Amino acid sequence: MSITEIKIAVKQLSQNELAEFVEWLDEFQESLWDRQIEEDLKAGKLDPLIQQAEAAFSEGKCRQI
């Protein structure tokens, strides 16, 4: 199915169906984001940020929540 076909199909949804689709799409996007974060974490891409946050916490520049 092409993007054009998907757009046409979405335009034909009822309000309830559209709301359900939007909810599903939001959850799908969130799962993709979560998967990307997990992959980046495993690959070490977030290590500099983690180290920076740990240093800031150790230096008292932030507090535990």
Phi, psi and omega in degrees: 000134181273166176300319179300316179296321179295315179300317179297316180297319180296320180296338182270356181287149173287170179300319180293318179295321179296317178299318178295318179296315180299318178298315179297317181297318177301313180296322179296315179297319178298320179293323176296318179297314179301317179297319179295318178299315179299317179295317179296321179297313179297326182279355179083007182294338182263357183305314179300322179291320178296315179297320179296317179294318179296319178295316179299320179293315180298326180277000179077018181277354177210172180228158180289140177246000000 
